[in-house]
Amino acid sequence: MESPSRIERLRRLLPFASLAWGVTSALLMNRSPERAWLVSTAVVLGWAFLALAASLRRNVSPDDPRLNRRLLRYSSVVGTQSLVQLTLFFVLPLFFASAHRTFGHWVFLGLLLAAAASTLWDPLFTRLFSRPVGALTLVALSSFSGLLATLPYLGVGHLMSLRWATFATALALPLSALATSPLGARRRAALAGLLGAVVLVLLVFVGAARIVPPAPLRLVDIGLGTQMNRETRTLQGRATVFERRTERLVCFTSISAPLGLSEPMAHVWSVEGREDVHVPLKVEGKAKGGWRTWSTHSVATGNGGSVSCAVQTETGQSLGELTVEVGGE
């Protein structure tokens, strides 16, 4: 049996080299707010590279004798992989930092993590990418999450970022399905892409966006106490259990937001698990630390019970919640 050629040995080593490069890039990536525009651009290019790769896959055989054509076909796939990888690994830590650790948030984070991991191993990515559904799903997920997490760095409010991310991905889905499908299946692929776009829009606007962490917003601190020192903007009487009945509680939060962003939010007070008061607030982005804000609630728990304060965006996405026990008479 002949020993593998040098080129064949190098080909076998390429996935491992790509894996090492991908992991290193993810760990050392510059995630400064100034690079948010780069990720937004990568989202647009990702769709373009997807269409190019599909066109070359249909028209150029892997055994084509023209080396430049084979290299172009290979480069289009690698380019799409790199753009999806750049987007997902840029936003993944932002979503983890923003997550409230609810079941819905864990599901979304799991999807992002699985998609990001698939870009690290070339054989797996190539296999997924060779299937139109797999390719469209990967690019759509990176598109939606990438725009949602980076547009606020460009001064776009979170509600508008959600709308733009949803409609941009929904618009690209049927167009890309049409461009990536074989000639005889384009009508069916376009209808499937359109159905996927409609489902995405409906899910977001009926409240499914609540399973998505509101990145890049992040809850730095939350506490419940008895009063607020307005001069020092610090919470006093902070506790998780109030032995004696208190007539009023103060919910203090510190929220990190991109510099220059003005974001409407709310403190949602609940008593014994039932929503009681919805207090609208405004959060401004700061260069350092978080924006400190607070609200008060008159407690009427009778014989005592639990009181909660949750922090929500205007889209209903949760940044965090704190529950305390209050004593009775």
Helices and strands as residue ranges (DSSP letters): H 6-28, G 33-35, H 36-59, H 67-98, H 103-118, H 122-129, H 132-150, G 151-154, H 158-180, G 183-185, H 186-205, G 208-211, E 218-225, E 227-229, E 234-236, E 241-242, E 248-256, E 262-271, E 274-284, E 291-298, E 304-313, E 318-327
